[in-house]
Amino acid sequence: MNVKSRWKPKTPRTLASVSLLAGLLTGCAYWQSAPTDDCAALFGQLPAVIRAHRDAQYHRLPGFIGLRSDRVLAALGPSAYSPQQRRQWLRYLAERDAEASRIEIAQLPTRQRRDWNSPTRQAALGACRTRQVERLSSDPEAFAHAVEAAQVPDDYRDWARILGLYPLFKPILRQGIAAWQQAAAAATAPADGAHWLSYRPIAQQAQPLPLSLAEDGLGLPQADPEQLDALFARHAPWLKIAQAGRSDRIGSPYYRPDGGRDFNSLHTRLYQHSSWSQLNGRWHLQLIYQLWFSQRPKPHALDLYGGELDGLLWRVTLDRQGKALLYDSIHPCGCWHSFYLPADSPLQVRQNVDEEARLSQRLAFAGDTPPTLWLSTGEHRLHWVDARRSAYPALSYQRVALDQLRGLPHPQGRRSLYASDGLVPGSERLERWLLWPSGVVSPGAMRQWGRHATAFIGRAHFDDPHLLGRYFQ
């Protein structure tokens, strides 16, 4: 019995559809594959191993092993045109991944930490990163996909703004912000006295000005380690803090022998970090100083803003000669963002009606003079900025790397001050139950660098290199 075959030759349209589907599947596999299967297997093990200790400072590129980004690198990627620029940009991403991996691995239990820190495994991780860099730098199409993957998600929750009826909530936020800014703008210079505790940086050789910084292939001004440390020394602020109790003394968080977190006000430190910002088409080096208090005291149990840990971030944006072009500050929660212009800064403020308004003041001293920051008691608000030096004795503070907080000594090895979401556990404030419609994650909680959402109106991030360009020209 003859059976008639049901097979029919595929039409050109069918063949085209099959080819397109195969191409899409191949493309997905290509973009998301590692340089080799061994690399994919090696890096594939890491997320599960370090899940509880994931470092939140950088953004892991989905589909591209061995690379992590931040907002500066995300901004630089689209302008990396030449093979040399692409390779340099990718190397920065690989360096970010290696840095974060070291921090994460250092927090693992002893046996796992020993395994992942073995020379063989570390060499394999490094080789995979190198192959990834070489592969992407020589393939413009694959590089374009990496640039897209390097864009850092913002720290706002859209669902909270929808459920919280954000458009109706915005006028209330605007009123609160305006009231605070009016009060801050009306502040007058405080009179010095014994109730102000003074802190000064430890005397150190400062970088002479003017200074000429070399630019890398991507346009970022670069300082070598000695230059950078000397710049931090030159611009290190003096502090005047009104005193009402132990919570008005700066210090350092640490872990006790039982593993609990504590605070040492005898270890007076300012934590420092560097970054970059783009203004009027040019990149500028930035110096960030962060100080910590043990708490913002709660006058009563229902106080919205008090809680464990408090502090201040003070940022110095430098001009091409190493002078301060602009100062700005926030608290570690990302709130109270304010701008301060040195007397000789050429920048001019522009307030866009679509942006959240920012307090901006012109100072009475030039950008080559270290400032004195006057902070209030309790809430530790930045009350005043000038260049006065107190006649009263001053305590000295030490400058250390902000990255130290990503791996503090702990009875089990190392522990980050921050959780895997970039927040400091236990620093939550009651205000989060009031301000959640803003979309900000846990308003009032202390945050890791790279996770400071600074606007309740619209969206803004302290580490966004384009942020200053939205307010100055």
N, C-alpha and C positions, 0 to 999 in steps of 0.2 A: 504494500500500500504506500502510495506516494503521499508524503506530507508536504504541503506547500509552505515554504519558509515565510515567516512574518517579518523577517528583517528587511528593512528598506534603507537604501543609502541616505545618509543625513543630508539635509538641504544645506546650502551655504549659510542660511540664517541660524540653523541649529548648530552648525560647526562654529560659527562666530560666537554664539552664546557660550558654548562649552569652552572655547578658547578664552573668552573674557573671564569666565568663572575661574578657570585655571590660573589665569594671570593674576586675578585678585587674590586668590589663595596663596599663590607663590609670592606676591608682593607682601602680603601680611606676614608670611613666614620670614621673608627677607628682612623686613624692617624690625621684626621683633626677635630675630635670632642673634645669638652671640657670635663672635668671630669663629669659634669652634664649639663642637658639642661638649668638649671637656670644660670649656669656660662656662657654658650655659649650666652644666651640672654643678660646677663649683660655686658659681654665684647664686644658683638656685637654692642652695642649702642655707645661705646666710639669712634671708628674711625670717625663716622660722626659728633659727637659732637666736637671733638678737631681737625678736619681736618685743619682748618686755623692756628692752633697753634701746629702742630705736631713737636715734638722735634726730631732732626735728629742725635743726638749723638749715639744712639744705633739702632741696627737692630731688628725689630720685627720679631719673628719666624713665618713664614707662617704656619698655621694649628695648632699652639700650643699657646693657649691663655695664657696671664699672664707671658710671658717670652720674654726677649730681650737680645741681645748679643752684644758684641764688638769683635774686632779682637783678643784680648788676650783670651777671653773665647772661641772664635771659635777655637783657636789653642790648648786649653787645653782639649776640649771635647773628641777627639779621644783617649786620654791617661787616661781618667777616667774609670778605669777597675772595681774597687770594688764597691759594693753597697754604701759604705760610700763616695767614691769619686764621684760617680754619683749624690748622694744626695747633696753634697756640691756644685758641679758644677751647678746643677739645682737651688739651693738656690741663688747663685750669679746671675743667669739669672732672677729669680723672683725679686731679689732686684733691678736689673737694671730697670725692668718694673715698679716697685712701684715708684722708683725715677723719672723716666721720666713721669709717669702718674701724680704725684704731680705737676711737672713743667707745664704740659699741662693744667691740671685742674685749676691751679692758674691763667691762662690767660683767662679763660672763663668769659662771662658776669656774673654779680653779682648773678642772680637767679640760673643759671646753676652751677656756682661755689659752691654756698651754697648747692645745691642738691647733687652734686657729692662728696662734702667734709663732708656730714653728717656722723656721726658715724656708722649708720646702713649700708650705702652703702660702706663705706671704709672697714668695717668689712667683708662685703660680698666679696669684691674684694680680700682682704687678704686671706680669707678662700678658695677662688677658686684657688689662686696661690699655697697655701699649698697643696691642693688636687692634683693639677697638678704635683707638685714636687714629692709627694708620689707615684702617679700613675706611672710616668716615671722612677723613681729610682728603682722601683721593677719589671720593665718589660724591660729586655735588648734589645728586638727587637724594642719596641717603643722608647727607649732611643737612639738607633742608628739612627732612623729617626729624632729625635730632634737634634742630633749632626750635621746631614747633613743640617737641616734647619737653624742651628745657624751660618753657614758660611756667612760672610758679603760680599755682592757684592762690586766689586771695583768701584772707582769713575771715570771711563773712559767710553767714548762713542765710541763703535765700529763703529757705522755708520759714525761718524765724521772722523775716521781714514780711512775708506773706501772711502768716498766721497772726502776727502782731499788728497788722494793719499799719504798716510803716508809713504810708503817706499821711495818715491822720496823726501819727505819733511825731513826725518831723517838726511841726511847729512848737511842740512842747520842748523838744530837744534844743531847737534854736533859741528859745527863750532862756533856758538854763545856761547854755553856752554864752549867750550875750551878757547875762547877769554876771557870770564869773569874769568875763573879759573886762567889763566896765569896772568892776572892783579892782582887778589887777592893774588896769591902766591908771587908776586913781592913787596907787601906792606912792608913798614918798620915801626918801632915803632914811633908813633907820639910824638912830643915834647909837654909836658903839658904847659898850658897857660890859660889866663883868658877867652879865647874864647871857652873853654871846660866847659860845665856845669856838675857838679858832683852830683851824687845821691848815697846815701848809705842806706843800710837797717837799720831800727830802731834797736838799740841795744837790744839783747835778749839772754837769756841763750841758748847756742848752745849745741848740743849733743856731749858729749865727745867720742873720738875714742880711741881704736877700739870698735866697737859695734857688738853685736851678735843678729841677727834677727831670730826669730822663723819662721819656714815654716809651711804653712797650709797643709792639706792633698793632695793638688794638686801640691805642690812644690813651691808655691809662697812665697817669704819672706814677712813677715807681720810686720809692725810697729804699735804699739798702737798710739792713737791720740797725746799723749804727745811726744813720740819718733819721730813721723813723723814731728810734728811742729818743734822740736829741730833740726832735720835733714835739714828741709827747712831753718832754721835760720843759720845753719853752712855753707851751700853751697850757700846762697843767694849772687848773684853777686853785685859788685859795678859797677856803670855806669859812663862813660864819653861821653858826647854827644856834638858834635860840634854845635855851635849856629849861626843861621842866621835869626831866627824869631820864632814866637810862635809855629809853627808847629814842632819845635825841642824840645819841652818839653813834657815829658810823662804825662799821666793823665788817666781819666776814661770816657768812654761813659755813657750817661744817657739820660733819657727822660724828656723833659720840661713839664710844666703844660698843654700846648696845645697838648701834645702827640708827638711832633716832637723830633727827636734825636739830641743831642748836645754833647759837649765834655767839660770836666772840667779839665784844666791843673793844678788847685790848689789841686785836689785830686790825689796826686802822689801815684800810686799803681802798684805793680806787682801782677799779678794773678797767683795762683799756683794750680797745679794738680799733681797727682801721677799715675803711671802706672807701667808696667813691660815689660822687654825684655828678650829674651832667647839667650844666647851666649855659644857656646861650650857645649850645653846640660844642662846648668844651668840657672835658672831664676834669674833676677836681678831687684831690685827695682829702679824705675826711678822718678826723681823730675823734674817737668816742670814748668818753670817760663815764663810768658807772659807779655809783656809791650805794651802799645798802644800810638800812636801819633794821633793827630787830623786829619792829612792828609799827603800825600806825595804831596808837591806843584807841580803844573804844570807850567813849565817855559813858555809854550805857549799852545794854545788851542788844538793843534794836538799832544801833548805829549802822548806817548803810555802808560806810567807807572804811571802817577800821578792820584790822586783821593782821595776820602774821606777815612779816617782812614788808618793807617799804623802801623807797629809794629815789634816785634821780639819774637820768641819763643826760649828759651834757655833750653836745657835738660841735666840733669846730670844722667848718669847711674852709680849706686853704686856697689862697690864690696861687698864681704861678711862682711867686717868690717866697712862699711859705708863711705869709701873713694870714691872719684870720679875715676871711671875706664875709663870713656869716656865722653866727651862733644859733643853735636851737636846742630845745630841751623838751623832754617828756618824763613822766614817771614810768616805772617799769611795767605798769599796766597798759601803757600806750596813751594815757590821757594827759590833759593839760599841755598840749603841744603849743609852744611859744617860740617866736623868732626874736633875735637881738642882732642889730646891725652895728658893727664898729663905726666910729665917727668918720673914718676915711673910706668906708666901703662904697663902691660905685653902684651897688645894687639898689633898685627901687622896687617898692612893694606894689603888687597888683592883686587885688582881691576879686576873684571871679565870683559872680553871683551864684554860680552853680556849685561852688566849692564851700566847704565848711569854713567859716571865718576863723582867722588865726590872729592872736595877739602879736603885734609887732612893735618893737621899740628901737629907737636910734640911741646908741650909747654915747657917753661923753669921752671915751678914750679910743685910741687907735688899735688896729688889729695886730700890732706887734707887742701888745702889753697883756700879760695874763690877767684874767678877770678875777674878781672876788664875788662869790655867790653867797647871798644871804637867804637862809632857809628858815621858815617859821617852825615853831615848836609843834609837836603833835602831828599835824597833817603834812609837815615837811614841804610846804609849798615854796616855790622859788619866789621870794618876795621882792628881791632887788638884785641888780647886777651893777657893779662899778669896779673901780681899780684901787680902792682904798686898802691900805695895809694897817692892821690893828696895832695899837701900842701894847695890847695885852699879850701875855705869852701864848704861844700857839703849839699845839701838838703836831707832830709830823705824820704824814701818811705815806705809805709805800704804794708804788704803782706796780700792778701785776697784770698778766694777760687775762682777759675776760674768759678765754677758753678754759681756764683752770676750773671754772664752775661746771664744765661738762664732764669732769672726771675727778671729783673730790675723793680724798682718802676715805675708805669705808672698811669696816671689819671684814667684809667679804671681798675686798680688793678695791674697786673704784665704783662710785655712783655719781651720776649726774644730779645737779640741783633740779633739773627739769624732767618732767615726764615725757613720754613719747609724743604727746600732743603739743609740746613746747611750753606748757604751763608749769608753774611751780606748785606742786601738791601742797594743800593746806593753806594756800594764800587766797582762797576764794573770799569774795566779799558779798554781803547781802544785797548790794546794789544789782547783782546779776539778775535777781528776780524782778527788778523794776525796769532794767534797761535791755532785757533780752530782745525786744522788738527791733533794736538797732541792727541786729544781725551779728554783732560782735560776740565772739565766743567768750563766755564767762567774763563780762565786764568787771574791771577792778582787780582781777587776778594778775600776779606777777608773771612775766613772760620772758622767753628766750630771745636772743637776738635773731631777727628775721621773722618774728611772729607778732610784731607790734602793730596791730591795726589802730590807727590814730584818729579816725573820723567816725562820728555818729551820723553826720550828714554826708551822704555819698560814700565813697570808699577811698581809703588812703592807708599807706604802710610806711613806717618810718624808714625802712631800708630801701624803698623804691628810689632808684637814682633819678627819676624824673619828677619826684615830688616837689623839690625846691623850685623847679622851673614852672610849676603851676602857680607859684606865689611871687616870683621875683623875675625881673628882667634887667 
